[in-house]
């Protein structure tokens, strides 16, 4: 056989898409929903014998046909994807893989961040990236008799988010608030951070941190090597908690506050796992009942729906004055127009 050809896959190529899906399935992998680049290695007869993809600064869906393993195709695919990422300006790269595959990626320069036994490994192309992240956090450690944490996306920041932080701030000396910095939400990170900072400016014992690449949203957690949706949720929760326990040890956190979630199955399962797993690591998990207005639970999705419908009177009831002021400003006009153009805003 001649030298295998590596080619870029385009979604319009239905035949190639079917071949890539078939290869992934043969190796026990699904095609992930979040991909922004895919390549394929083909043989002389244009059969797909290896493939790999990117999503933002992660590598995903990497597979080599069982009949061609040992031919260096893994190296070919990964090197190609790294080249694509470098062209994009992404130098720090991350991947999720099965435990049994981690050794292959280790040989290609990736290092384990955390491992969920018998399930998955989270890796990066730096031997010291996560330790440097923890070292930076250590500089922001604040001593107190009780130190709490809240992790939130705030898409956008509502009175419910404010209420959750208030409960933590009222009952603890220090609160470390982590904002999901990944841009996978309708409201960009810069806007979400701005609204949070404005909305908690009067709470002096709250320290705000960006989550960086180590705490990611449910929306972009990879699902390609897990059996079903519940396995994906469980894998994300266990991975998040494994990372969070190291963050907690660095900052002296002994309690994590989460909002009650009566409607979202994803968040409900996530909260159940937290309540079970965190105490085994010496961290209490406090579930705060959802704040209501006129009997209605306050949620970011309700705010987005009200914005979509042009119901500013409802929006004003659901968000702090600082958020409302932004949402009715000229700065927010393009964002509001985008929300109103969407047929369904519930998935953001």
Secondary structure in CASP SS format (residue, H / E / C, confidence):
PFRMAT SS
TARGET T0000
AUTHOR 0000-0000-0000
METHOD secondary structure of the structure
MODEL  1
X C 1.00
X C 1.00
X C 1.00
X C 1.00
X E 1.00
X E 1.00
X E 1.00
X E 1.00
X C 1.00
X C 1.00
X C 1.00
X C 1.00
X C 1.00
X H 1.00
X H 1.00
X H 1.00
X H 1.00
X H 1.00
X H 1.00
X H 1.00
X H 1.00
X H 1.00
X H 1.00
X H 1.00
X H 1.00
X H 1.00
X C 1.00
X C 1.00
X C 1.00
X C 1.00
X C 1.00
X C 1.00
X C 1.00
X C 1.00
X C 1.00
X C 1.00
X E 1.00
X E 1.00
X E 1.00
X E 1.00
X E 1.00
X E 1.00
X C 1.00
X C 1.00
X C 1.00
X C 1.00
X C 1.00
X E 1.00
X E 1.00
X E 1.00
X E 1.00
X E 1.00
X E 1.00
X E 1.00
X E 1.00
X C 1.00
X C 1.00
X E 1.00
X E 1.00
X E 1.00
X E 1.00
X E 1.00
X E 1.00
X E 1.00
X C 1.00
X H 1.00
X H 1.00
X H 1.00
X C 1.00
X C 1.00
X C 1.00
X C 1.00
X H 1.00
X H 1.00
X H 1.00
X H 1.00
X H 1.00
X H 1.00
X H 1.00
X H 1.00
X H 1.00
X H 1.00
X H 1.00
X H 1.00
X H 1.00
X H 1.00
X H 1.00
X H 1.00
X C 1.00
X C 1.00
X C 1.00
X C 1.00
X C 1.00
X E 1.00
X E 1.00
X E 1.00
X E 1.00
X C 1.00
X H 1.00
X H 1.00
X H 1.00
X H 1.00
X H 1.00
X H 1.00
X H 1.00
X H 1.00
X H 1.00
X C 1.00
X C 1.00
X C 1.00
X E 1.00
X E 1.00
X E 1.00
X E 1.00
X E 1.00
X E 1.00
X C 1.00
X C 1.00
X C 1.00
X E 1.00
X E 1.00
X E 1.00
X E 1.00
X E 1.00
X C 1.00
X C 1.00
X C 1.00
X C 1.00
X H 1.00
X H 1.00
X H 1.00
X H 1.00
X H 1.00
X H 1.00
X H 1.00
X H 1.00
X H 1.00
X H 1.00
X C 1.00
X C 1.00
X C 1.00
X C 1.00
X C 1.00
X C 1.00
X C 1.00
X C 1.00
X E 1.00
X E 1.00
X E 1.00
X E 1.00
X E 1.00
X E 1.00
X C 1.00
X C 1.00
X C 1.00
X C 1.00
X C 1.00
X C 1.00
X H 1.00
X H 1.00
X H 1.00
X H 1.00
X H 1.00
X H 1.00
X H 1.00
X H 1.00
X H 1.00
X H 1.00
X H 1.00
X H 1.00
X H 1.00
X C 1.00
X C 1.00
X E 1.00
X E 1.00
X E 1.00
X E 1.00
X E 1.00
X E 1.00
X C 1.00
X C 1.00
X C 1.00
X C 1.00
X C 1.00
X C 1.00
X C 1.00
X C 1.00
X C 1.00
X H 1.00
X H 1.00
X H 1.00
X H 1.00
X H 1.00
X H 1.00
X H 1.00
X H 1.00
X H 1.00
X H 1.00
X H 1.00
X C 1.00
X C 1.00
X C 1.00
X C 1.00
X C 1.00
X C 1.00
X E 1.00
X E 1.00
X E 1.00
X E 1.00
X E 1.00
X C 1.00
X H 1.00
X H 1.00
X H 1.00
X C 1.00
X C 1.00
X C 1.00
X H 1.00
X H 1.00
X H 1.00
X C 1.00
X C 1.00
X C 1.00
X C 1.00
X C 1.00
X C 1.00
X C 1.00
X C 1.00
X H 1.00
X H 1.00
X H 1.00
X H 1.00
X H 1.00
X H 1.00
X H 1.00
X H 1.00
X H 1.00
X H 1.00
X H 1.00
X H 1.00
X H 1.00
X H 1.00
X H 1.00
X H 1.00
X H 1.00
X H 1.00
X H 1.00
X H 1.00
X H 1.00
X H 1.00
X H 1.00
X C 1.00
X C 1.00
X C 1.00
X E 1.00
X E 1.00
X E 1.00
X E 1.00
X E 1.00
X C 1.00
X C 1.00
X C 1.00
X C 1.00
X C 1.00
X H 1.00
X H 1.00
X H 1.00
X H 1.00
X H 1.00
X H 1.00
X H 1.00
X H 1.00
X H 1.00
X H 1.00
X H 1.00
X H 1.00
X H 1.00
X H 1.00
X H 1.00
X H 1.00
X H 1.00
X C 1.00
X C 1.00
X E 1.00
X E 1.00
X E 1.00
X E 1.00
X E 1.00
X C 1.00
X C 1.00
X C 1.00
X E 1.00
X E 1.00
X C 1.00
X C 1.00
X E 1.00
X E 1.00
X C 1.00
X C 1.00
X H 1.00
X H 1.00
X H 1.00
X H 1.00
X H 1.00
X H 1.00
X H 1.00
X H 1.00
X H 1.00
X H 1.00
X C 1.00
X C 1.00
X H 1.00
X H 1.00
X H 1.00
X H 1.00
X H 1.00
X H 1.00
X H 1.00
X C 1.00
X C 1.00
X H 1.00
X H 1.00
X H 1.00
X H 1.00
X H 1.00
X H 1.00
X H 1.00
X C 1.00
X C 1.00
X H 1.00
X H 1.00
X H 1.00
X H 1.00
X H 1.00
X H 1.00
X H 1.00
X H 1.00
X H 1.00
X H 1.00
X H 1.00
X H 1.00
X C 1.00
X C 1.00
X C 1.00
X C 1.00
X C 1.00
X C 1.00
X C 1.00
END
